[in-house]
Amino acid sequence: MTQQPAADPFPPPSAPPAQQFAVPPPSPSGRWQPERVDPLPGTEFGLVQLRVMPITSGLAIGSLIAGIGSILVSFLVLCFGITGADSGWGGWVSGAFTLLSVVFGAGAVVLGLVARRQIRRSGHTGQVRFTGGGMAISGLVCGCAGAGIALLSLALALVLQVSS
């Protein structure tokens, strides 16, 4: 039997052309785009930093939802306060819904402030960039407005109930 020479399992690396580091091949889905390609000196490899697409902040969305909820509940405070003023139950029901509206409003304000901080601190190279600053501000405004409307409506309901 004659032995054939074994193939070298680790062939010597061939020098790649310099253009190979310019742009990596595109991904099949097209979602990943390179932001920067840094060749590693002395090797045939390169370091690819991908572009991270911006994401809408979930905290900003939550702030807006809580602020709108606060406004909707504050209108319930107004309706129940005016409707039940003659019967004597308007102040009690309005008080319960006022508490709910103020809790929603405070939640909207806290979420809006945290979302604005998250958006402001994001976006460094290689990190996720959050968007939604307008939603965060809208949540802040709606939360404050909802809590204010609820407190004024409760005051109106109590004045109407006492005067009846």
C-alpha positions in Angstrom: 0.0 0.0 0.0 1.2 3.4 -0.9 0.5 6.3 1.4 -0.6 9.5 -0.2 0.5 12.8 1.4 -2.2 14.1 3.7 -3.8 17.4 2.8 -2.8 20.3 5.0 -5.9 21.0 7.3 -4.7 24.5 7.9 -3.5 26.1 4.7 -1.6 29.3 5.0 -3.8 32.4 4.7 -3.7 34.2 1.5 -3.5 38.0 1.7 -6.9 39.5 0.9 -7.2 42.4 -1.3 -7.5 45.8 0.5 -11.0 46.4 -1.0 -12.4 43.5 0.9 -12.8 45.7 4.1 -14.6 48.5 2.3 -18.1 47.1 2.6 -19.2 43.7 4.0 -21.7 41.7 2.0 -25.3 42.8 2.5 -27.5 40.8 4.8 -30.3 38.8 3.1 -33.0 40.9 4.8 -31.3 44.2 4.1 -31.9 45.3 7.7 -28.3 45.4 8.8 -26.2 48.2 7.4 -22.6 48.9 8.3 -21.9 52.2 10.0 -18.2 51.8 10.1 -15.6 49.1 9.1 -12.3 49.1 10.9 -9.5 46.8 9.6 -7.6 45.0 12.3 -3.9 45.6 11.5 -1.8 42.6 10.9 -4.8 40.3 10.1 -7.1 39.7 7.3 -10.1 40.5 9.5 -12.1 43.7 10.0 -14.4 45.0 12.7 -17.8 45.9 11.4 -20.0 48.3 13.5 -23.6 48.0 12.4 -26.0 50.9 12.2 -28.6 50.5 14.8 -32.1 51.7 13.7 -33.9 54.1 16.0 -36.6 52.6 18.3 -39.6 54.5 19.7 -39.4 54.6 23.4 -41.9 52.4 25.2 -41.8 54.7 28.2 -42.9 57.6 26.0 -45.8 55.5 24.6 -46.8 54.6 28.1 -46.7 58.2 29.2 -49.0 59.2 26.4 -51.5 56.4 27.1 -51.6 57.2 30.8 -52.0 60.9 30.1 -54.9 60.3 27.7 -56.4 57.9 30.3 -56.1 60.6 33.0 -58.0 63.1 30.8 -60.8 60.5 30.0 -61.2 59.7 33.7 -61.3 63.4 34.6 -64.3 63.8 32.3 -66.0 61.0 34.2 -65.3 63.0 37.4 -67.1 66.0 35.9 -70.1 64.0 34.6 -70.7 62.1 37.8 -70.1 65.2 39.9 -72.7 67.2 38.1 -75.2 64.4 37.7 -75.1 63.2 41.3 -74.9 66.6 43.0 -78.7 66.7 43.6 -78.9 63.1 44.9 -75.9 63.5 47.3 -73.7 60.8 45.8 -71.8 63.0 43.3 -69.0 64.0 45.6 -68.3 60.4 46.7 -68.2 59.0 43.1 -66.3 62.0 41.9 -63.7 61.6 44.7 -63.1 58.0 43.7 -62.6 58.8 40.1 -60.5 61.9 41.0 -58.1 59.6 42.8 -57.8 57.3 39.7 -57.3 60.3 37.4 -54.6 61.8 39.7 -52.8 58.4 39.8 -52.9 58.1 36.0 -51.7 61.7 35.7 -48.8 61.2 38.1 -47.8 58.0 36.3 -47.9 59.9 32.9 -45.7 62.6 34.3 -43.2 60.2 35.8 -43.0 58.1 32.7 -42.7 61.2 30.5 -39.8 62.5 32.5 -38.0 59.1 32.5 -38.6 58.7 28.7 -37.2 62.2 28.0 -34.0 61.2 30.0 -33.8 57.9 28.1 -34.1 59.6 24.8 -31.6 62.3 25.6 -29.0 59.8 26.8 -29.4 57.4 23.9 -27.8 57.4 20.4 -24.1 57.1 21.0 -22.2 55.1 18.4 -23.1 51.5 18.5 -26.0 52.0 21.0 -29.7 52.0 20.4 -31.2 55.4 19.6 -34.6 56.1 21.1 -37.1 58.4 19.5 -40.5 59.7 20.8 -39.7 62.9 22.5 -42.9 64.5 21.3 -44.9 61.6 22.7 -43.2 62.0 26.1 -44.0 65.7 26.2 -47.6 65.0 25.1 -47.9 62.5 27.9 -46.5 65.0 30.4 -49.0 67.7 29.3 -52.0 65.3 29.2 -51.1 63.9 32.6 -51.0 67.3 34.2 -54.1 68.5 32.4 -56.0 65.3 33.3 -55.1 65.6 37.0 -55.9 69.3 37.0 -59.3 68.9 35.3 -60.2 66.1 37.8 -59.3 68.2 40.8 -61.3 71.2 39.5 -64.2 68.9 38.7 -64.2 67.5 42.2 -64.2 71.0 43.6 -67.1 71.9 41.4 -69.0 68.7 42.4 -68.5 69.4 46.1 -69.6 73.0 45.7 -72.7 71.9 43.8 -73.5 69.2 46.4 -73.2 71.6 49.3 -75.3 74.2 47.7 -78.1 71.7 46.9 
